[in-house]
Each structure stands twice: as structure tokens, then as C-alpha cells.
Amino acid sequence: MSTYGNLFRVTTYGESHCASVGAIIDGCPPGLTLSADDIQLQLNRRRPGQSDLTTPRNEKDRVLLQSGLEHDVTLGTPIALLVKNEDQRPHDYSETDLYPRPSHADYTYLEKYGVKASSGGGRSSARETIGRVAAGAIAEKYLKQAYGIEIVAFVSSVGKVHIPFSVQRPSQDDEDDEQVEDALSEEFRHLLSTVTREQVDQHPTRCPHLETAEKMTQRIIRAKDNLDSIGGTVTCVIRNVPSGLGEPVFDKFEATLGHAMLSIPATKAFEIGSGFRGTEVPGSKHNDPFVLKPDGSGRLGTKTNWSGGVQGGITNGEDIYFRIGFKSPATISQAQATAQYDGTPGSLAARGRHDPCVVPRAVPIVEAMASIVVMDQLLIQNARKTAAALLPPITTLPKTMVMPGKAQTEQNGTA
Ligand SMILES: Cc1cc2nc3c(=O)[nH]c(=O)nc-3n(C[C@H](O)[C@H](O)[C@H](O)COP(=O)(O)O)c2cc1C
């Protein structure tokens, strides 16, 4: 369906070639200072036509706030926002009246609904993600102000061009118990803990490792010149998230994050923490030992963070980091042997304006979905803590049931 979230609820609407796209956001706390500029910043990073590496569709994507705030302060009521579709060219798609585009959503939408938008990707188009990015910008503003939470995504690979120290060294030897550092190097972990949006935006590929970024550019241009496309990965880090977020068992933090990420068009893979690479390292090297946090809080932290900030489906206060795989876009101008809707074999060379690689534009979408997930989980956990804090303290519990060094009232109290 088109609504995501429990207490911070985001409903997006719109198709690629209709009058407008947008979102209704319900559950935003009242009293948040918010202007269209806060939202526009991220929409500008998502919009098409930013460089030669993206689709030339020329959309300004100016956000129009319709409700839910006055004098740049949120009222706690639903926020409606819209962005007009201005540069539609439905005739670019006439050949797709006959052909479902291979690996696009034309065939499955028609199979499912029995009717589909007459041009473009309709609801499956990345235009839909405008509503997500706008909603994410609102969540992010709250998270930053209330908790100092930082969310930064960046392009970590395009085709086979990876940020070099992000890749596992190949070892076919099963007897060789690799160090976990081989799976995710010191340099890459340093990048995760320090990378900023300014660094990410230094290069049109949105890869903060500039040497790799140049190679990525060449790879995307090669795909474009060949009338083809290429995929890639986006890595994202979320810093300063409080411990305790996530709703086991079905709404574990990483499950909701994976759900949100895999709902972005063109996604094919999601991994958190050491991910698939961690599976090749024994527990003795992969476990994250506990240490007293050096910040004087008296709390436990972990020495390493192969868990990616989530254990048992609950955040542990460490940085949350994850990676998403985006496929090579389906719409290519190179002729492909395929079949028409009626089964007649033929050849499709798609016209229209398309992204040769989606990852540079996917970066703000990933950040938006991450913001929405954290926001929703925070509101849920805060509601639980507030409810628990109203109860009289229990003084009869065995020691093993309570956090050492903490009075029970404090433990049940709000953060
Ligand atoms: C930012 C962004 C831009 C995209 N641009 C295109 C595009 O130009 N051409 C295309 O075929 N798909 C593009 N896609 C992907 C399609 O929307 C998606 O592949 C299609 O709806 C099929 O869905 P699926 O790949 O999730 O199965 C884009 C995706 C994103 C996130």
C-alpha cells in the first residue's frame, strides 16, 4: 500500500505523468520549526537533470506546503505537500503501448490491476519518491533537533567500481579464518564515522572517495554511450541513535529498515553491519565485546560494531550502517529482443529520458527512508517509556532482571 509507519505515518501519491506528486505526513510532533526550504534542500539533491550522469528530464520539483503548519511551525496536524509534474512527455513512451519494458513494472502492474497508467512508469516511477524525500526531510529535522541524529548516505559502488577499502579481499581458502577487518576495513569504518553530506556532494556521483568517483563517472558514461545502464550500491550511516529502538519480533529495527529500503524502486539487496561479508568470519572475531563508554555516561558500548548498531532487533546506541543494492535501470535505448503484450516477438529500443545509473539520485531517498524509520521507531519507544514511567516502582525484582547501577524508577522513566 502507499502508507508507511505507525505513529509517524507517510502516505505518498502520484504517478510519473499526472498533475502532481506528494505526500501526507501524519504524526509529526507539534512545535517543530519547519519551512519549505528545509524540504527543498533534499528535493534538489533528488531531482532529475542535476548532471550528465542522470536523466535530462527537467523538473524543478518546487515543494508546495498545503497544511499542517503556520508561521513555519508545525501544528501537529497532517502536513500535506505537493510537487507539480511539469516536464511530462507522454509521447516518448508510445512504443511501450505495445511492449512491456523488460525488467520494468509495466507487465506486473497490468497483471495486478488490469489497467495501468498510459505512459511512463506510472506509480512505479521514481517520481513517487518525491513524497518520501519530502517526508524524510521533516523527520530528519526533528531527529536532528531533538536527538542530534545524523544520517549520511553515499554511493559506495557503480558496476564493479567500488570504494577500494570497502571490499573484502578474495580468499578461497576455507581453512583461512579471515580477520573481520578484511570484511570491512579500518579505513572504511573511519569513513562511516566521519563522512558528511558536504563531502558526498563534492562529486556528481555522490561518492566521497574522489579517485573512485572519477572511475565511477567513466563507468556511467560508458553505459550511457552504449545506450545501456549500470547498477550500484548506496551505503548509509545513522549516528547518535538512542538505544532501545525496534519492535521485536516482527518489527525488529533491521526488519523495518530493510522493508523501507527495499520499497525504493530498483532495489535488489539490503545488508546491515558486516552483512554477507560477516558470514565468512568466525564468532570469536565477529563478536562485538562490551566496554564502558568513554563519554562518562556510565553506559555500555561495544568495542567493535560488526552488528551495525542493532542486536536482537533493538538499537544498541552504536552507529547504524547498512548497504543497499540498486539494479541497472530497466529502460535502455539499446534494442532488446523481447515480446509484445500479446506475445508477438519483437525488438524494443526505449525512447524517453532515463537514468543510466540511479545511485547518485538514490542517496537522498535512502536518507529519507532511514529518517522515517528512525522517527517512527522513536515515537513508539517514547510512548512505551512514557506509559511505563506512570507506574509505581516495583522493588521486589531479582537483581538479574534490572540494569545494574540503575534505580528501577530511572529505568522505567523517560529518556
Ligand atoms: C532515483 C531513481 C531513478 C530511476 N530512474 C529510472 C529510469 O530512468 N529508468 C528506469 O527504467 N528505471 C528507473 N528507476 C527504477 C524504476 O523505477 C524501477 O526499476 C521500476 O519501477 C521497476 O521496479 P523494480 O526495479 O523495483 O522491480 C529509477 C529508480 C530510482 C530510485
The ligand as a MOL file (V3000), in Angstrom:
LIG
                    3D

  0  0  0     0  0            999 V3000
M  V30 BEGIN CTAB
M  V30 COUNTS 31 33 0 0 0
M  V30 BEGIN ATOM
M  V30 1 C 16.2080 7.7410 -8.3980 0
M  V30 2 C 15.6840 6.6730 -9.3080 0
M  V30 3 C 15.6090 6.9030 -10.6630 0
M  V30 4 C 15.1510 5.9310 -11.5490 0
M  V30 5 N 15.1570 6.1760 -12.8870 0
M  V30 6 C 14.8130 5.1820 -13.7330 0
M  V30 7 C 14.8900 5.3710 -15.1550 0
M  V30 8 O 15.2540 6.4540 -15.6290 0
M  V30 9 N 14.5450 4.3430 -15.9520 0
M  V30 10 C 14.1330 3.1230 -15.4500 0
M  V30 11 O 13.8350 2.2230 -16.1940 0
M  V30 12 N 14.0470 2.9360 -14.1220 0
M  V30 13 C 14.3790 3.9100 -13.2670 0
M  V30 14 N 14.2810 3.6990 -11.9210 0
M  V30 15 C 13.8410 2.3850 -11.4280 0
M  V30 16 C 12.4040 2.0810 -11.7060 0
M  V30 17 O 11.5430 2.9850 -11.0750 0
M  V30 18 C 12.1550 0.6340 -11.2410 0
M  V30 19 O 13.1790 -0.1970 -11.6500 0
M  V30 20 C 10.8860 0.0890 -11.8090 0
M  V30 21 O 9.8010 0.7230 -11.1910 0
M  V30 22 C 10.7230 -1.4200 -11.5630 0
M  V30 23 O 10.6990 -1.7010 -10.2060 0
M  V30 24 P 11.7920 -2.6310 -9.5300 0
M  V30 25 O 13.0790 -2.3560 -10.2000 0
M  V30 26 O 11.8120 -2.1850 -8.0910 0
M  V30 27 O 11.3410 -4.0440 -9.7110 0
M  V30 28 C 14.7200 4.6710 -11.0230 0
M  V30 29 C 14.7800 4.4460 -9.6480 0
M  V30 30 C 15.2530 5.4200 -8.7790 0
M  V30 31 C 15.3320 5.1390 -7.3190 0
M  V30 END ATOM
M  V30 BEGIN BOND
M  V30 1 1 1 2
M  V30 2 1 2 3
M  V30 3 2 2 30
M  V30 4 2 3 4
M  V30 5 1 4 5
M  V30 6 1 4 28
M  V30 7 2 5 6
M  V30 8 1 6 7
M  V30 9 1 6 13
M  V30 10 2 7 8
M  V30 11 1 7 9
M  V30 12 1 9 10
M  V30 13 2 10 11
M  V30 14 1 10 12
M  V30 15 2 12 13
M  V30 16 1 13 14
M  V30 17 1 14 15
M  V30 18 1 14 28
M  V30 19 1 15 16
M  V30 20 1 16 17
M  V30 21 1 16 18
M  V30 22 1 18 19
M  V30 23 1 18 20
M  V30 24 1 20 21
M  V30 25 1 20 22
M  V30 26 1 22 23
M  V30 27 1 23 24
M  V30 28 2 24 25
M  V30 29 1 24 26
M  V30 30 1 24 27
M  V30 31 2 28 29
M  V30 32 1 29 30
M  V30 33 1 30 31
M  V30 END BOND
M  V30 END CTAB
M  END
